[in-house]
Amino acid sequence: MLRNTLLLIGLVLFALPAFADEPEVSKPPAAESKIQKLFDGKSLKGWKINDKGYYEDHGKVSVKDGEILLGKGAPATGIVLDGNPPKMNYEVRLEAKRVDGSDFFCGLTFPVGDAYQTLIIGGWGGGVTGVTSIDGMSAVENETTGYTEFENNKWYKIRVSVKPKHVQVWLDDEEIIHYDPQGRNLDIWIEQDTTKPLGIGTWNTGAALRNLELKTL
């Protein structure tokens, strides 16, 4: 019996180094966030003031209390991303509010593949929403046209999603626009040409922006 016990102890001691030499199982790396902050809340880093074309006589552009302030222009004020955004499979998110005037307080120009579109929030007297242009028709006359009673000095959440078969827009988490860009003639107004590739502008209106983000899908 003693012999069996000693034999068992020897087998255990022999096996211990094998277990000790086994590498530890490593944990998978944490997934990197796909959300890119486009505004640091303190400066215009990553953006350029749009000072060309219809935006030449822009209002004052400044940053205060975590907001980008776009003063009323004659007729337009805006900023343009200083870089190259994705052309497909992405989302742009921001919050915007009208602080002065009665026209659009968010004209967001964005790429759809090799084309561009401009989302209008609060145009044509202050309430029209839509995308310009689709098959030659502007935001006030195509299938994306909608209307909202926007209040001055109230924040609105805006989200735009661009995929090969879907361009979608949400306003305060409610989907207000959804269309298939395939086979369509997509373009923007000449007035918004200087807002490419990704820019935000206003028209005879002062506005504030915050929480600007870009998410790759």
N, C-alpha and C positions, 0 to 999 in steps of 0.2 A: 504493500500500500504506500509505504514511504517512497518507494521507487517511482510509483505512478505520480505521486504529488510533485516530486522533484522534476519529473519529465514535463508535467503541466506548467510548472513555474518557468522552466526553460523555454517552452514554446511561447509563453506570453512575453517574456523578456526579448525573445528573438523578433517578435512581431512589432514591438513598440517603435523601433526606429522607422519602420516602414510607414506607420501612421504619422509619425512626427515629420517625415519628409514630404508628405502630401501637401501640395500648395493649397492655400486658402481659396475658397471660391470667391471671386471678386464680384462685386455688385455691378450691374449694368450702369453706365453713366447716365446721369439725369438728362432728360431730353431738353435741348436748348429751346428757349422761348422763340416763337415765330413772330412775336409782336415787337415792332420797332417803334420806339418813341420818336416822334417827329418834332417835338417841342419840349425843351428842357424847363419851361416855366420861368426862365430868367432872361433869355436873350433870343435873338433871331438866328442863332447858330443853325446852319443847315438850310437857311432860306435866303432869298434875295428879294429886295423890294422891286416890284414890277414898275418900271419907269419908262416903258416904251409903248409906242402906238397910242391906243386910246387911254392908256394908263400914265401917260406922260405928266398930266396935271393931277397927280394923285394927292390924296390927303395925307396927313401925318400918320406914319406907322411907328408904333411903339410897343413896349412890353411893360405891363404893370400888374402886380398882384396875381401872377400866374396866367395872364391873359395877353393875347396879341390884339392890339387895338388898331383898327383900320379906320382912319378918319374919312369923312365924306369927301369924295373926289369930284373932279369936274371933267368927265363924268365918273371915272372909275379909280378905285384903289385896290391894290392886291399884292400878294406875295407869291413867289414861285420857288419850288423845291430846288435846291442847289445840288443836283445829282440826277441819277437816272433811276426812276422807279421801275418795278416790274411792269411788263406789258399785259400779263395774263395771270390768272390764279392768285388774286390778292384782294384785300379789303382795305379801304380807307375809312377811318373813324375819326370823328371830331364832334365838338359841341360849338354851336354858333348862336349869336343873338343879334338882333337889330337894335341899335342904340340911337339912330338918327335917320331921318328920311323915310321913304315909303316904297322903295324898290327892292331888288334882291339883295339880301345880306350874306348870301353864300352862293357864289358861282364857282363850282368845283370842276375844273377841267382835269380829265384823267385819261390814260391810254386804254384802248381796247384793241389788243394786238398792235397792228401798225397804224390804226386810226385813233381818233380822239373824240371824246364826247364832253359836253359841259352840263352838269347838273345845276339847274336853277331852283333856288329855294326863295320864294317870296317875290317873284317878278310880276310885271304887268299890273301895277297898282298895289302890289304888296302881298298877294296870296297865292299866285300860281306856282305850282311845282311841275317839273318835267325835265326831259333831257333833250338837248339840241345838238345836232339835228339828225333826224332819221329819215332817209329817203327824201331829203330836201325839205322836210317839214320841221318847224321849230318846236320848242318845248311847250308852246301854247296851242299847238294844233295837231299833235300826233298821239299815238296810243298811250304815251306816258303822262299826258297832261292830267293834273289834279289841282285841287284848291284846298288851302288851309287858312284859317283866320289866325295869322301870326300876331303875337303881341310883342310890342317893343319891350326891351329889357327883360326878356324871358329866354332862358337857355333851351335850345332844342338839340337833341342828339341826332346825328346824321351818320349813316353807315352805307357805304357803297361796296358791293361785291362784284368782281369781274371774273367770269369763267368763260370757256369757249362757247357754251350754249346758253349762258345765263348772265345777264346784267341785272342786278337787283339793288334796290334802294329802300332803306328803312328810315323812317322818321319817328323818333321816340319809340323804337322797337316795333312799330307797325310797318309792314311792307307796303309801300305805296307805288313802287315801280318794279316791273319784271318783264323783260323782253329777251328774245333770242337775237344776238347780233349777227348770226351767220347769214350771209347772202344779202345783207342790208347795206345801203350807202350811208356810212357814218361820217359825220363831219362836225365842225364847230363854226360859229360865226367868225368873221374876220376880226371883230372887236376883241375876241378872246384868243387870238392867235399867239399873243405874247405870254399867255398863261401856260403854254405847253412846256414840259411834258406833264407836270402836275402842279397846279396852282389854284389859288383861291382868291376870288375877287368880289367886289361890291359895285353897285351902280347907283350913283347919286345918293349913296346911303353910307352911314357909319355903322360899323359892326365890331363885335368882339369874338375871338376864337379861343378855344382851350382844348386840352386833352386830345391833341392830334396824334394819331397812331397809324401805322401801316402793318398789316398782318399778311404774311404769305400763306397760301392755302395748299 
